[in-house]
């Protein structure tokens, strides 16, 4: 290394001139490496908040271990403070590579401000973590590197099979390549910076690393036996007052096996590296670097000066170039579907029916045409994919096809793709879908891809692609439900990978081992464990074919949450620009990353590593943010023929559970979303409350937000209601009232919060309970509260529902007209929860009718509706031909008549 003395005479150095690592040096070294592995997600599946917290703890340990005995200078302290602040900012980013680079930045800052062996070890670890970041970047931005890493992981799984008898079918994640890459950098730096003789020591260290990794792979292969050794799971007896369960140490361990077995690799390699660092004598630091010698040379030549500048600033310049190339790969000439026509294979007619109040058939993809229309495009259905239909298509969709294909139909599809068309194939079974994939190097595997989380939350590894820009993995951004994995050849490019899950053809395995099957196709990778390809792309002639292992993202239930992914994917398909995965672009990006790493390692200097890592991380965050905001999918209610958009806020820690498609959650909102669809709306989750998003919407729901609204959001919502004529419906009970208090106060409403802390001089509100209430002044129509509370509304509001007992009445639902729009407050956070809707086979008719009745009264311009005696408009049958005819209809035109609300005393 450049910071070490020349090694040709190191053996003649006196013992006292060779530094030996102390305990704090080893702690610094191991804490820095652990922070990098935690930030990269290499230690197994961890929730993102926990992953970041553990990363900060490890970095904090490294800073404490590097703290000098004597005080630092003011300049050194400022550098360290900058490193700490920069690391915190980058670890909070949603860009995974920036999280890893944050660790390298702080370690380089420690190296820059520390003396002696602390600075050298911090610099070595900073270089190792930089190499890990480059490796992760190469995997997600260059498909060829991903394929190579996946192949190496597969080979390591086979090596484990030779050792244990259980052949692991794994990819790069569980094979531990994230551990081996930085360890390789550490190994060579350790050899160069320690005293001779080195040969025997090098062999022993290499053997220890290899044996340690084999032990980890064996532990992964024996996961089934590890689980068998543990006591049987302790199961709590659930009741009406107990939904928490019990915790025992063996229950906790069962959740970690095999998903967090990579922690074993961290421990094993940590012990090995700790021994390597702490049991050798390190060469003394050189007084000056080669760069400093050149600067002191009065006769320095122009060539040497140019070379010095290349090594000093070259990596940072290449980092900016690489990030700019990523932006170019994501660039799109438009951010909607204006002027485009999407053709979809019709298949089953009932699949394309949209939900209606008077139909028992809710359909499968009926809301997709409304989304396309709101983006300015048009979706047409084709029964036979004729030449005339394909001639109109900017993109062709083959969704959930479960019937044999006709040869002539497939011939037209292949010709369409080869002549420059874009084809999307999405299916959960390869039985018939693989027939349509014959010209491409992608196959849909048998079996089901099962995520460790409920719906792949925080499990996605999104490769650099227009359809997966800056994802937030906190909630499922795609909507996969019953997906399967894909087998992808080297000619194809993965788009979306599920890191934490398995794929198998029978019951979920307890261990990630390969099992035998009576019928095994050559493309089936039975019980593949980790790194499952869920979406991929392949060039087909002049066109492109994109394959998804699930058609659920396009389904009615999932579309409210998956529409950003679906919209960006459809836009990418409709745009026939060159593929971002073209071979020249891949080669240039790979060469840029290789040059950055080579320049850093050839002449490592702490400030250079710190600068390059900061520039690369900042460039990635900036260009990703620019691409995200320019590529946002913003449906427009004002587009010709488009349905009105109803947004449900998803940006303030709302109180509903799971994603929109998760009906099994008692406090989910799938029932509300389905009711809005029946009412003619296009319901969508809002990841932000910007003016650009809300200006074209008609409804905005908030469901018990826990995070307060900012001043800018207050202004946007006021404009949405007052100027744009929108309707705000706030569902909030007393327990969640504090997050919405300031927003409701803007419109003259208040839900008193509970509990009231001792420091506040306020009266505790009285809960009203889950009382059954009527919602019209005649007849027997009624609904049930979930947990009602009183709402304070002022004198000019309309009360639509109240809790009554003897001579006492308290308002629960109130509204007020505000200029062109209206505001509705429902003092019951979970009134629209799945539990209240009963979203099983027999949904609660009364609740659905209540929401239909309420929406027609509080939304300006709606035609008032009342259920008649014995009305049952949920589940009524209609002829199939009529359903097909109405599948793509927009909502009935709303009347401008408003009905006066019932008098509060009557309620």
Secondary structure, 3 states (H helix, E strand, C coil): CCCECCCCCHHHCCHHHCEECCHHHHHHHHHHHHHHHHHCCCCCCCCHHHHHHHHHHHHHHHHHHCCCCCCCCHHHHHHHHHHHHHHHHHHCCCCHHHHHHHHHHHHHHHHHHCCHHHHHHHHHHHHHHHHHHHHHHHHHHCHHHHHHHHHHHHHHHHHHHHHHCCCECECHHHHCHHHHHHHHHHHHHHHHCECCCCHHHHHHHHHHHHHHHHHHHHHHHCHHHHHHHCCCCCCCCCECCECCCCCCHHHHHHHHCCCCCHHHHHHHHHHHHHHHHHCCEECCECCCCHHHHHHHCCCCCHHHHHHHHHHHHHHHHHHHHHHHHHHHHHCCCCCCCCCCEEEEECCCHHHHCCCCCCCCCCCCCCCHHHHHHHCCCEEEEECCCCHHHHHHCCEEEEECCCCCCCHHHHHHHHHHHHCCCEEEEECCCHHHHHHHHCCCCEEECCCEEEECCCCCCCCEEECCCHHHCCCCCCCCCCCCCCCCCEEECCCCEEEEEECCEEEECCCCCCCCECCCCCCCCCCCCCCEECCEEEEEEEEECCEEEEEECCCHHHCHHHHHHHHHHHHHHHHHHHCCCCCCCCHHHHHHHHHHHHHHHHHHHHCCCHHHHHHHHHHHHHHHHHHHHHHHHHCCCCCCCCCCCCCCEEEEECCCCCCCCCCCCCCCCCCCCHHHHHHHHHCCCEEEEECCCCHHHHCCCCEEEEECCCCCCCHHHHHHHHHHHHCCCCEEEEECCHHHHHHHHHHHHHCCCECCCCCCCCCCCCCCCCCCECCEEECCCCCCCEEECCCECCCECCCCCEEEEEEEECCEEEEEEEEEEECCEEEEEECCCCCCCHHHHCCCCCCCHHHHHHHHHHHHHHCCCCCCCCCCCCCCCCCCCCCHHHHHHCCCCCCCCCCCCCCCCCCHHHC
